[in-house]
């Protein structure tokens, strides 16, 4: 499946079309090309066995896909929780810096620069490229700014500020670890095996137009289910993906704080 990851960058309608065409075309061609080779006796007993076998394989494949969809949905929910936790940590650091007065206010530009890089650069590309160098530099600059601010604060306030900065770093690492989350390869091997077995029942049917069409439609429907699971398999890639809205909410909060602090500084001067 790694060779197909580029499909995540396509619109979901094209992904559905690709999987449905591949599945439906395989089933139809298997019947058209191999039925004459197999030459299964076209008796009621043979067709009954073929239909029962196909039904059993279809049921097994459907149950497997349903289980995979639940697993993929759980992965996506966990990834969204990690993004929300990171946004909450950044918001917490922002509030802590705001409460500290001038020493903490010096942190706000570093927080804003780091957050802009996370939401604008690293979040979009981390599934393909992992840790972003520019975001890493902003993270280190933020850590240095937090330690510089803590140096002039009382011990208790300094400890709270450092703990909050460490939490921002820890939640980022957790998100980066989850960037490569995906269903285990064994699930995809099982899906391919069951799909192959279903296609292999095609030559048992007569290669008539309505039979070939029926087999193609049935396989295309299962292909659509496989595409659905595929689209949810990578929480940080494609159209069906984790939302970056928690970051944007913190960015709006930071922008609001900046507009409030600017008049206050002018009055103090």
C-alpha positions in Angstrom: 0.0 0.0 0.0 3.0 2.4 0.4 3.2 2.6 -3.4 -0.4 4.0 -3.4 0.1 6.7 -0.8 0.3 9.4 -3.6 -3.5 8.8 -4.0 -4.0 10.6 -0.7 -3.0 13.8 -2.5 -5.9 13.4 -5.0 -9.5 14.5 -4.6 -11.5 11.8 -2.8 -13.8 11.3 -5.8 -10.8 10.3 -7.9 -9.7 7.9 -5.2 -13.2 6.3 -5.2 -13.2 6.1 -9.0 -9.7 4.5 -9.0 -10.5 1.8 -6.5 -14.0 1.0 -8.0 -12.5 0.8 -11.5 -9.7 -1.5 -10.4 -12.0 -3.8 -8.4 -14.8 -3.9 -10.9 -12.5 -4.2 -13.9 -10.6 -7.1 -12.3 -13.7 -9.0 -11.6 -15.2 -8.5 -15.0 -11.9 -9.3 -16.8 -11.4 -12.5 -14.7 -14.8 -13.7 -15.8 -14.4 -12.7 -19.5 -10.9 -14.0 -20.0 -10.7 -17.0 -17.7 -14.2 -18.5 -17.9 -13.2 -20.2 -21.3 -10.1 -21.5 -19.7 -11.7 -22.9 -16.6 -14.8 -24.2 -18.4 -16.7 -24.9 -15.2 -19.9 -27.0 -15.9 -22.8 -24.6 -16.0 -25.1 -26.6 -13.8 -27.3 -25.4 -11.0 -25.0 -27.1 -8.5 -21.9 -25.4 -9.8 -23.5 -22.0 -9.9 -24.9 -22.5 -6.4 -21.4 -23.4 -5.0 -20.0 -20.3 -6.8 -22.6 -18.0 -5.3 -22.2 -19.4 -1.8 -18.4 -19.1 -2.0 -18.7 -15.6 -3.4 -21.2 -14.7 -0.7 -19.0 -16.0 2.1 -15.9 -14.2 0.8 -17.9 -11.0 0.4 -19.2 -11.3 4.0 -15.7 -11.8 5.3 -14.3 -8.9 3.3 -17.2 -6.6 4.4 -16.6 -7.5 8.1 -12.9 -6.9 7.7 -13.5 -3.5 6.1 -16.0 -2.5 8.8 -13.4 -3.4 11.5 -10.7 -1.4 9.6 -13.0 1.6 9.3 -13.6 1.5 13.1 -9.9 1.3 13.7 -9.1 4.1 11.2 -11.8 6.3 12.8 -10.3 5.7 16.2 -6.9 6.7 14.8 -8.3 9.9 13.4 -10.1 10.7 16.7 -6.8 10.2 18.6 -4.9 12.3 16.2 -7.5 15.1 16.6 -7.1 14.8 20.3 -3.3 15.3 20.1 -3.8 18.4 17.9 -6.2 19.8 20.4 -3.9 19.0 23.3 -1.0 20.8 21.5 -3.2 23.8 20.8 -4.3 23.9 24.4 -0.7 23.8 25.6 0.2 26.7 23.3 -2.8 28.6 24.6 -1.8 27.8 28.2 1.7 29.2 27.6 0.2 32.3 26.0 -2.0 32.9 29.1 0.9 32.2 31.4 3.1 34.7 29.5 0.3 37.3 29.5 -0.2 37.1 33.3 3.5 37.7 33.9 3.6 41.2 32.6 6.5 42.7 30.6 8.8 39.6 31.0 6.0 37.3 29.7 4.9 39.7 27.0 8.4 39.3 25.4 7.4 35.7 24.8 4.3 36.4 22.7 6.1 37.2 19.4 8.0 33.9 19.7 4.8 32.0 20.4 3.1 33.6 17.5 6.0 32.8 15.1 6.1 29.2 16.3 2.3 28.7 16.0 2.2 30.2 12.5 4.9 27.7 11.4 3.2 24.8 13.0 -0.2 25.5 11.4 1.1 26.8 8.1 4.0 24.5 7.3 4.7 21.5 9.6 1.1 20.4 10.0 0.5 20.2 6.3 3.7 18.4 5.4 4.6 16.3 8.4 2.9 13.1 7.1 5.3 13.1 4.1 8.4 14.8 5.5 8.2 14.5 9.3 9.7 17.2 11.5 10.1 20.6 9.7 13.4 22.4 10.1 12.0 25.9 10.2 9.4 24.9 12.8 12.2 23.2 14.9 14.2 26.5 14.9 11.1 28.4 16.0 10.5 25.8 18.8 14.1 26.2 20.0 13.7 30.0 19.9 10.5 29.7 21.9 12.3 27.5 24.5 15.2 30.0 24.8 12.8 32.9 25.2 10.9 31.0 27.9 14.1 30.3 29.8 15.2 33.9 29.4 11.9 35.1 30.8 12.0 32.6 33.7 15.5 33.9 34.7 14.0 37.2 36.0 11.0 35.7 37.7 10.4 34.3 41.2 11.1 30.6 41.5 7.5 29.4 41.6 6.5 31.5 38.6 9.6 30.5 36.7 8.9 26.8 37.3 5.3 27.2 36.1 6.5 28.9 32.9 9.1 26.3 32.2 6.6 23.5 32.8 4.2 25.0 30.4 6.9 25.4 27.8 7.9 21.8 28.3 4.3 20.8 27.8 4.2 22.6 24.4 7.3 20.7 23.4 5.9 17.3 24.6 2.6 17.7 22.8 4.4 18.6 19.6 6.5 15.4 19.9 3.3 13.4 20.4 1.8 14.9 17.3 4.9 14.2 15.2 4.9 10.6 16.4 1.3 10.2 15.3 2.0 11.7 11.9 2.9 8.3 10.4 0.0 6.5 12.1 -1.7 4.1 9.7 -3.5 0.7 9.8 -1.1 -2.2 10.1 0.0 -3.7 6.8 -1.5 -7.0 7.8 -5.0 -5.5 7.4 -4.2 -4.5 3.8 -2.7 -7.9 3.0 -5.9 -9.6 4.3 -8.1 -7.2 2.2 -6.0 -7.9 -0.9 -6.2 -11.7 -0.3 -10.0 -11.7 0.2 -10.4 -9.4 -2.8 -8.3 -11.8 -4.9 -10.3 -14.8 -3.8 -13.5 -13.0 -4.7 -12.1 -12.2 -8.2 -11.1 -15.9 -8.5 -14.7 -17.0 -8.3 -15.5 -15.0 -11.5 -14.5 -17.7 -14.0 -17.0 -20.1 -12.4 -19.8 -18.1 -14.0 -20.7 -18.0 -17.7 -19.1 -15.1 -19.5 -22.4 -13.5 -20.5 -22.9 -9.7 -20.6 -25.3 -9.5 -17.6 -23.2 -11.9 -15.5 -20.0 -10.0 -16.2 -21.8 -6.7 -15.4 -23.2 -8.1 -12.1 -19.7 -9.3 -11.0 -18.2 -5.9 -12.0 -20.8 -4.0 -10.0 -20.5 -6.2 -7.0 -16.7 -5.8 -7.0 -16.9 -2.1 -7.6 -19.1 -1.7 -4.5 -16.5 -3.5 -2.4 -13.8 -1.3 -4.0 -15.7 1.8 -2.8 -15.6 0.4 0.7 -11.8 -0.2 0.4 -11.4 3.4 -0.9 -13.3 4.7 2.2 -11.0 2.9 4.5 -8.0 4.0 2.5 -9.0 7.6 2.7 -9.2 7.4 6.5 -6.0 5.4 6.9 -3.7 8.5 7.1 -5.1 11.0 9.7 -2.8 13.8 8.5 -3.1 13.3 4.7 -5.8 13.7 2.1 -9.2 15.3 2.2 -10.5 13.2 5.1 -8.0 14.4 7.6 -7.5 16.0 11.0 -8.6 19.6 11.3 -6.1 22.4 12.0 -8.9 24.6 13.5 -7.5 24.4 17.1 -4.3 26.1 15.9 -6.3 28.8 14.1 -8.4 29.4 17.2 -5.2 30.1 19.2 -3.9 32.3 16.4 -7.0 34.4 16.6 -6.6 34.6 20.4 -3.0 35.8 20.0 -4.0 38.4 17.4 -6.6 39.7 19.8 -4.1 39.9 22.7 -1.7 41.8 20.5 -4.4 44.4 19.7 -5.2 44.8 23.4 -1.6 45.0 24.5 -0.5 47.6 21.9 -2.8 50.4 23.2 -1.9 49.5 26.8 1.9 49.9 26.0 1.2 53.3 24.4 -0.7 54.5 27.5 2.1 53.3 29.8 4.6 55.3 27.8 
